[in-house]
Amino acid sequence: MKKKEKKIKESKKQLDKGQIFVKIMAGVLAVLMVAGTGITLVYALMA
């Protein structure tokens, strides 16, 4: 029983790390999209 509990806990830790990584990557991509849109707007207003 204890071995199964350890495996479940380890898999939850790996899942949490994966979810954190996905959230960080989503945040980075969102920042890049907003920055790209802003730069494009500035360039369009200058031209």
N, C-alpha and C positions, 0 to 999 in steps of 0.2 A: 504493500500500500504506500509506503513512504517513497519508493522509487517513482511510482506514478505521480505522486504529488510534486516531487522535485522536477520531473519532466514538464509537468503543467506549468510550474512556476518559471522554469527556464524559457519555455515557449512564450509565456506572457511577457517576459523581459525582452525577448527578441522582437516580439510584436510591437511593444511600446517603442523600442528604438526605431523600428521601421516606420511607425506612425509619426514619430518626431522628425525623422529624416524627410518624410514626404511633406510634412507641414512646412519645414524650413525651405525645401525646394520650391514649394508652391508660393511661398512668400517672396523668394528671390525672383521667380518668374513674374510675379505680379508687379514687383518693383521695376523690373526691366520693361514690362509692357507700358507702365505708366510713364517711365522715363522716356521711352521711345516716342510715345504719343506727345509728350511735352516738348521734346526736342523738335519733332516734326512741326508742331504748331508754331514754335518760335521761328523755325526756318521759313515757314510759309508766310508769317507776318513780316519777316525781314525782306523777303524777295519781292 
